[in-house]
Amino acid sequence: MKVFLICLLLVAYTQATSEPEHRCDRAKVQTECFEENGWSVDERNSILKEKIYPVGNERVNDLVLCIWRKLDLIDENDAIDLSQVRVTIPTSIQHANPSISKNEAVELANQAVDECNKKGVTTGNSLGQNCVLLLNCLVQYVADRQN
């Protein structure tokens, strides 16, 4: 579960048909956002242990938003780009669950995005909070299907 969360934060495509970014590029984005948002090493380690992020924590919201912006999960209208999120999730699912095929991961990703979108995860007080709400919903949905 922790691996899925980390991968979901780090894995993205630059376009829906593009190849995933290299692991070092994703790690660089994460590191940049932690630094830009003033996180200490201890704080980084602590938040990365969480399965579900605190929704009301503005620093967490800003961190996730920073990462999602840099990974092009936020569109030009300053909204979550669900088509990009759909592209990101299968790779994250496969990283966390190597036994799942690419097709199974794509199907699970589409189901997760559809279900979370139905739940209205864009009801937060900010775009960053909406990112955290969606991320938490996706993580929980996938975890529930894997148990």
Secondary structure as UniProt FT lines:
FT   HELIX           2..10
FT   TURN            16..17
FT   HELIX           23..36
FT   TURN            37..38
FT   HELIX           41..48
FT   TURN            55..56
FT   HELIX           58..70
FT   TURN            71..72
FT   TURN            76..77
FT   HELIX           82..96
FT   TURN            98..99
FT   HELIX           102..118
FT   TURN            119..122
FT   HELIX           127..146
//
